[in-house]
């Protein structure tokens, strides 16, 4: 019996694995070229963080010599050799090699009855920093830096002494320099840990995860799984599902083709499956907004004349409602479907058109209810961080839901109704899609030089990146409220002017 159970489990295992791997509606790939741009901005941020390092006071006694080092400040950094690269499976590695850090601090020395005070310039050379950032999906489905490992070392440190007791300082330089090198190296990693786990994560918090697109629908950009990191790329799988705001917990199962990104030439690639667009149209359909009503003066005059001529017999039999205004109600009958092919993107729409007379003070009288099938061509493009769609009417046909004879009678309405859609309805639809939907990138980062490529079942947008805002600017805007320090830190005490307190 146990053997049979194991055999059944082995047979079902591939299906269980497939069921657990939900296909993404949206996928983003960041390449090594994109990482090079991130490194440039990140290096400026690291320099700013290291310049704010706080080093504890250093004091001690050697025989009759008492010394105190305080007010240590970083005055210059040279981070000439740095590297940021991907490390499978979920890591980013940031290395700084052979850097130098220039310091200035205040000295105090008491030797018997001699007291000396002044400043010292020092230089830490051969600074090596090795940092590994682990990336993961948090509970909200947002990309976060979940852990950091850091190692820092200083190969050499030099201090320049001057003043009346310069010889004494040179004698004590071994103790002072060794102590300063230890204190400085101990502060580098805690500073970078705070910068990563707190400050950089506050930038990642600006990535939209679940937000509203307009008053009718929202979008879910939560990550489906942890990022996949190779030596050259970082891939992020997003749910990419729209939902009606009235039914925010509604789920639409994804049966579309999973986007596959093979390119690595551009800084970033964003892929959208048919599911991404289908869920948007399904959400609008569920929200009940895929309907348009035209009545009275809103109905084009030429079309009104043709409609009255077409339904003249019916209208005449309804006298005295002959001069009643016409009302046209166009309503989508099922969620539209998106079809993406290498040759282009199209949207298939099924709808019905009800034509009625609405005499004042009397119930509406329906003249006809006709079915419509249309195919729209869709031009998808990216502008800034907004994905936008421009629709154009390509194919259109109407037919009666009642009889083939009536369908034949409606043939003369085919061209004018198509013109009505092109001139009246399509501008309204494109006005709604004009705003677009934001792509899940952090604030301050935008796309440039976008190129859209169609594939079978999905499309990709290859682009380069640029920073419209620096990391520091975004961090200051969203800086978390001050909390208790998460790493050892001490504020340097003001130096005493009284030698007896040394």
Beta strands, then each sheet from edge to edge (+ up, - down):
strand 1: 26-31
strand 2: 58-62
strand 3: 65-78
strand 4: 81-87
strand 5: 91-111
strand 6: 114-137
strand 7: 143-160
strand 8: 210-212
strand 9: 217-220
strand 10: 228-229
strand 11: 233-238
strand 12: 241-244
strand 13: 268-273
strand 14: 291-295
strand 15: 325-332
strand 16: 337-341
strand 17: 344-358
strand 18: 365-383
strand 19: 386-400
strand 20: 437-438
strand 21: 445-454
strand 22: 458-467
sheet 1: 10+ 11- 1+ 13- 22+ 21-
sheet 2: 2+ 3- 5+ 4-
sheet 3: 2+ 3- 5+ 6- 7+
sheet 4: 8+ 9- 12+
sheet 5: 14+ 15- 17+ 16-
sheet 6: 14+ 15- 17+ 18- 19+ 20-
end
